[in-house]
Amino acid sequence: MKKFLVVGLGNIGPKYHNTRHNIGFKILDSFARQNELVFEEQRLGAVAKYRFKGRTFILLKPSTFMNLSGKAVRYWLNEEKIPLENLLVLTDDINLDFGTLRLKGKGSDGGHNGLKDIQNLMGTQKYARLRFGVGGDFSKGNQVNYVLGEWSQEEDNHLKERLEKCQDLIKSFGTAGLANTMNSYNGK
């Protein structure tokens, strides 16, 4: 059975729950609700498993905080013997308009500390990541406040549809592969 590790980046704790920076957790929470999965606290994170079309998706919400996500990613890849090409990281991106999805098979960290830590600990930029656009509507010097801020009412109204699209993308990544999924979902 093919295994995939799907990692939602975020920060643990109630004060971060509904922030833009926690979109990775929000995507996985939505996926779990839709598929009646329960996350269990395990080593370095909350984990849920989902089986679909002969594949096993291991969903991980690291408990290491955003900037130390690499430790949890490396541990679970090794623990579950999952090849790097079956890793998908879900993260926020201030350089994309709200709700825009961009899946890539490799790339720089783009200044994102969670991706930077994963790259440093894995020793490579060659892993799939889904960047979820959170927009960049903040003044100079207010980036941290913006990403750690809560969704606006307007954004919140559109999140459900965007989260459903992300759920479909995750399943497609495991069944149709990276290239086909990129063609089907990027910019949508």
PyMOL commands that set and color helices and strands:
alter all, ss='L'
color gray80, all
select helices_A, chain A and resi 14-16+20-34+66-79+84-86+113-122+143-147+153-175+178-185
alter helices_A, ss='H'
color red, helices_A
select strands_A, chain A and resi 2-8+40-42+45-52+55-62+87-93+101-104+128-133
alter strands_A, ss='S'
color yellow, strands_A
deselect
rebuild
show_as cartoon
